[in-house]
Amino acid sequence: METQSSIPSPPSQEHLTQELRPQINALVKMAELLKSKAPNDETAQRITDAARALLDVISQHSAEQRDDGAPSPSTDKCDVLYIEDDRRTFGSVKLLLEVQRELKVLQAANGETGVALAQCCSPKLILLDLDLPDIHGSEVIQRLQKETSTSHIPVIVVSGDATPSQIERLLILGARNYLTKPIRVQPFLAVIDEVLPPKVH
């Protein structure tokens, strides 16, 4: 019989700041890209202005925390960016990597956001699902490879598709490794350790 899990405590303001800043940075980049393609688009300008206003609020809050002597963590960086739309899958991997390897893991729920976050957050590793709601994971890899700011970031595909031809195609496109779902903990951590060795205490 399963025991009922306890209700998690609400996130702290510091945690919300960590989660929101990179997402808003990605929104700004996407809006600026839209503006470059359609300079007269007022909607893109409004999105950019609103996002920058939110960033100002977050920056002011961080400054107030520093004035109070509270730590101000870096919120624009992460160790692992996981481009995955399934929150349960992301949550399991995030918990595993945080507990077992002390890695900061950030989620992108679609390919477009993933590419933008990769550019602004400079992750050390990208985990990539293929069946995303907007673009296929293969296109994400190709976009990352084209940009000098992201082409060096190792990408590990994590997919339910175990077709040999699919695996070969993604490795040719630039994926460092290809893992199939459901994830097996020890083989998964072994592949992660090849890219990000465990921290030595």
Steps between C-alpha positions, in 0.01 A plus 500: 500500500636838401539758771369845437783743432520816704396827344809688385565837655448803274807617309704778655545837333864413435398177325243681287764752398734221393230336291351814345804698389626260227145442375443875465841544333395238247171686445690822430725327246202343324316833487809677363531232233136555406562876484795452267275310260206739537627843616150651506349227716369684808423174680867399500594842638244471781630154589857630510407799716301285744776241528766765561279657767477163674878464484535842662270389785703182551828692492367748756389212724845339474664831588278533806601147607868595469442813706344280769802274501325213325685304232436588137543186292580505129170447325611521140706181509415136536690174487243304300226623269236233444280566195199287590128579499397225745520651848502162674798379298680829554427493874643151538820585314537834682468329840746227401766741375458745787524231768754266343723753321416842653420645158272794432241389244275730297202401284396619156156368408546540124773524240486874435534581869775242531711663230448845656587378850809324370619833361438706813570247777815331361428152641782249528275226360171475312262207537259486208168327439408457133119518499455862600175697457641752251805370312673162484808444710708448186431861401601615848838330457551657159421848635736452793776385266462808280557749784854556625366568851339154523679275252751388767234389751472120512148370427372166628175382343252334738222343297253213491594436137757220494506460122863440391464728197365778722787462745756508220341808343507699825860404574598613150321832558718563804352329806768383745298197608151351464310350794163328479206527738416379755819630653712252696669686783855361503558496120350850486731634771798330332429690176454827694834441677677470165407862431476642852725308743361482857613778730789413729444598862 
